[in-house]
Amino acid sequence: MKKKLFQNSDEQLVAKYISGNETALEVLISRYQQKIFSYIIMVVRDKELAEDLFQDTFIKVINTLRLGNYREEGKFNQWIMRITRNLIIDHFRKNQKVSFVDNNNEHGSFFDYLSEPSLSVEQVMITNQIHESLRSLITLLPDKQREVLMMRLYQDMSFKEIADITNVSINTALGRMRYAILNLRKMVEEKKIILT
């Protein structure tokens, strides 16, 4: 039964859950748990906080579905990512904290997967230094540019998905990505960081 549910679309699973099939919700959660948790940890950089926000996300999803307030206005994927993003923003607003990416990344990042096992120790050290420099530069980007860059690189989202989640046009999302890259290049030049 559960195996068969994995073949269903998100919308079919939502409909089945609303009709009382609890297993459909388990399949939805298993489908999105890695993506959601990775996104949260990438933004907040705190495992315990990420776990809390992860639980809050799925509690909100469950409550919205149970109350019949879910409207199919697009993809479930975009809807759940928007909920996640809004909960993160709400958390930082409540605590009046700014989210920074730090270099103590216990869960890895996009940059950590670029190195190949065949590299020498010296090459690995150079690559790690480049990644560390890039991560620290990303923290200096304006929030909206950093957000789009992280969604694109870390979550491999399309610009349409990014636009939908952040409630902007595709052109605005593309523009923010363009300015993020331009700003990174400018900072690399100013700080004379060698990326090769």
Legacy VTK file of the C-alpha trace (Angstrom):
# vtk DataFile Version 3.0
C-alpha trace
ASCII
DATASET POLYDATA
POINTS 196 float
0.000 0.000 0.000
2.698 2.483 1.035
4.860 1.498 -1.960
1.964 2.290 -4.271
1.512 5.710 -2.678
5.071 6.717 -3.642
3.937 6.698 -7.266
1.268 9.338 -6.540
1.782 13.030 -7.258
1.941 15.493 -4.370
-1.583 16.673 -5.171
-2.904 13.091 -5.101
-1.207 12.487 -1.759
-2.690 15.699 -0.331
-6.160 14.640 -1.487
-5.717 11.173 0.039
-4.508 12.633 3.340
-7.448 15.038 3.488
-9.704 12.019 2.856
-8.222 10.304 5.917
-5.234 8.340 4.613
-2.502 9.059 7.199
0.072 7.081 5.206
-0.220 9.623 2.378
1.105 12.273 4.763
4.039 10.027 5.740
4.943 9.716 2.055
4.745 13.511 1.578
6.940 14.123 4.615
9.512 11.549 3.515
9.518 13.113 0.045
10.365 16.593 1.357
12.098 16.133 4.713
15.682 16.205 3.364
15.095 19.227 1.136
13.307 21.204 3.870
15.799 20.375 6.613
18.777 21.138 4.341
17.302 24.511 3.465
16.623 25.395 7.109
20.077 24.331 8.361
21.706 26.215 5.492
19.964 29.422 6.564
19.979 29.218 10.370
23.238 27.262 10.941
21.983 25.855 14.237
20.962 22.193 14.400
18.560 22.496 17.337
16.872 25.568 15.882
16.696 23.849 12.487
14.996 20.836 14.069
12.451 23.114 15.776
11.708 25.015 12.574
11.490 21.736 10.663
8.869 20.451 13.099
7.033 23.789 12.987
6.921 23.562 9.196
5.262 20.170 9.172
2.928 21.070 12.046
1.774 24.065 9.987
1.382 21.874 6.898
-0.649 19.287 8.824
-2.861 21.905 10.495
-3.492 23.705 7.205
-4.417 20.442 5.480
-6.624 19.263 8.365
-8.489 22.566 8.520
-9.094 22.394 4.773
-7.245 25.663 4.173
-4.855 24.282 1.548
-5.577 25.696 -1.898
-3.964 24.183 -4.948
-2.617 27.427 -6.367
0.563 25.893 -7.658
2.869 23.120 -6.680
2.916 21.588 -3.212
6.722 21.883 -3.309
6.558 25.667 -3.669
3.860 25.936 -1.010
5.851 23.995 1.591
9.040 25.940 0.787
7.130 29.219 1.211
5.867 28.045 4.620
9.428 27.110 5.606
10.843 30.436 4.457
8.111 32.396 6.272
8.701 30.486 9.527
12.428 31.238 9.327
11.724 34.932 8.688
9.207 35.008 11.569
11.756 33.409 13.895
14.423 35.994 13.109
11.941 38.857 13.375
10.790 37.656 16.784
14.343 37.276 18.010
15.626 40.335 16.141
18.565 38.373 14.850
20.185 38.474 11.479
20.960 35.185 9.776
24.601 34.773 8.873
26.325 31.859 7.243
29.367 30.843 9.256
32.363 28.731 8.403
31.648 26.085 11.043
29.470 24.014 8.774
28.975 20.595 10.303
26.400 19.526 7.701
28.374 20.424 4.600
27.383 22.739 1.819
27.295 23.079 -1.922
30.974 23.991 -1.947
32.001 20.992 0.160
30.940 18.574 -2.570
33.128 20.073 -5.265
36.375 18.442 -4.219
37.372 15.099 -5.672
38.900 12.264 -3.630
41.870 12.056 -6.025
43.177 15.500 -4.995
46.425 15.832 -3.093
46.479 17.133 0.487
47.731 20.489 -0.784
44.927 20.702 -3.375
42.326 19.830 -0.724
43.698 22.554 1.576
43.595 25.119 -1.252
40.071 24.061 -2.231
38.909 24.287 1.395
40.396 27.779 1.707
38.611 28.876 -1.481
35.315 27.471 -0.175
35.808 29.159 3.184
36.533 32.483 1.465
33.431 32.170 -0.715
31.210 31.271 2.247
32.427 34.308 4.159
31.821 36.546 1.128
28.285 35.185 0.716
27.481 36.350 4.259
28.311 39.904 3.164
25.721 39.932 0.365
22.452 41.817 0.915
19.801 39.482 2.375
17.658 39.197 -0.766
20.635 38.471 -3.006
22.045 35.930 -0.538
18.668 34.209 -0.274
18.304 33.751 -4.049
21.919 32.607 -4.418
21.509 30.032 -1.645
18.202 28.717 -3.008
19.733 28.362 -6.460
23.056 26.826 -5.441
22.176 24.837 -2.327
18.652 23.795 -3.189
19.047 23.653 -6.976
15.733 25.488 -7.371
14.600 26.913 -10.670
14.175 30.672 -10.892
10.415 30.133 -11.228
10.376 28.238 -7.917
12.508 30.930 -6.276
10.205 33.643 -7.623
7.114 31.830 -6.327
8.582 31.193 -2.877
9.868 34.742 -2.431
6.753 36.321 -3.980
8.617 38.230 -6.692
8.700 38.042 -10.481
11.126 35.732 -12.267
12.932 38.807 -13.591
13.411 40.088 -10.031
14.777 36.689 -8.918
17.129 36.626 -11.922
18.202 40.201 -11.192
18.981 39.378 -7.566
21.067 36.401 -8.669
22.898 38.535 -11.223
23.661 41.231 -8.631
24.746 38.576 -6.120
27.264 37.206 -8.618
28.445 40.697 -9.583
28.863 41.625 -5.908
30.771 38.410 -5.218
33.104 39.127 -8.147
33.631 42.687 -6.915
34.434 41.472 -3.385
36.827 38.836 -4.746
38.678 41.559 -6.666
38.674 44.023 -3.753
39.930 41.447 -1.274
42.337 40.001 -3.845
41.091 36.466 -3.254
42.504 33.890 -5.657
39.876 31.323 -6.643
42.021 29.034 -8.793
LINES 1 197
196 0 1 2 3 4 5 6 7 8 9 10 11 12 13 14 15 16 17 18 19 20 21 22 23 24 25 26 27 28 29 30 31 32 33 34 35 36 37 38 39 40 41 42 43 44 45 46 47 48 49 50 51 52 53 54 55 56 57 58 59 60 61 62 63 64 65 66 67 68 69 70 71 72 73 74 75 76 77 78 79 80 81 82 83 84 85 86 87 88 89 90 91 92 93 94 95 96 97 98 99 100 101 102 103 104 105 106 107 108 109 110 111 112 113 114 115 116 117 118 119 120 121 122 123 124 125 126 127 128 129 130 131 132 133 134 135 136 137 138 139 140 141 142 143 144 145 146 147 148 149 150 151 152 153 154 155 156 157 158 159 160 161 162 163 164 165 166 167 168 169 170 171 172 173 174 175 176 177 178 179 180 181 182 183 184 185 186 187 188 189 190 191 192 193 194 195
